[in-house]
Amino acid sequence: MEREKIEEIVKNFLIEEIEVDEATIKPEALLKNDLGIDSLDFVDIVVIVERNFGFKIKAEEMAAVQNLSQFCDYIESKVNE
């Protein structure tokens, strides 16, 4: 899957399902501080990623993920394995 498609899917579910303000969605945006994603949102994101990309997020693999670009990197690495 191409990076642009991954970013489009992530942006859409952040806006529509997590209710993140579109103006804050930038590659360098910190997931917690800038986008306001909390632990309950992460539970939803796990389900959404599994539904859209076909894999389960592992908490230990997400430990180093701080910003949106890194999150998309993570998804890209999993879907293109």
N, C-alpha and C positions, 0 to 999 in steps of 0.2 A: 504494500500500500504506500502511496506517495505521501511525503511529508505534508504537502498542502492539504490533502484530503483529511489527514489526521488532525491537523490544526483546525480545519473547518468543523469537523465533528465535535472536537473538544470545545471550541468556542460556542457552538450551538447548544450543547447540553449545559454548559456553564450558565448561559443566559436563560435558557428556557426551563431547566429543571432545578438548578441550584440558585437561580435568581441573582446572579452576579451582574453588576452594572457593566454594560458593554464598553463604556469608556475606560474602565480599569483593566480590560483584558489586553495585556501587552506581553511580549515574550519574557521580559525581565520582571514581570509582576510576581511578587512573593505570594504563594498560595494562601498562607495564613494572614499575613499582615496587610497585603494590598487587596487581595480578593475576598478576604473575610471568610475563608473556608474553615469551618470548625470540624470537630471530630464526627458530629452527626452528618455533616455534608460529605465527609470522606466515606462514610458507610454507603451513602447514596452513590457516590462516584464509583466505588468498587462494583456495585451492581450495574451501573450504566456502562462502565468500561467492558465488563464481561458481556453485556448484551450487544454492544456496538463493535467490539474488537475480538471477542471470542477467547479471552484469557482472564485468569484471576490475578488481581494485584496481590503481591506478597508484601507484607508490612516491612520485612527486612530489606527488600529491594527498594522500597520507597523512602527509606531512612535518609538517604542523601539528597532526595529531591526537594528543592526549596522553591524554585520558581516555575512558571508556566512552560518555559522553553525546556527545562530539564524534564518536566512531566511528559511533554510531547516526545522528547528523546527516549524516555523510558518506554512509552507506548510503541514508538517506532521500532525499537530494538526487539520488543516482544512479538509484534505482528509480522516482522520480517525475518524471524528466526528460521 
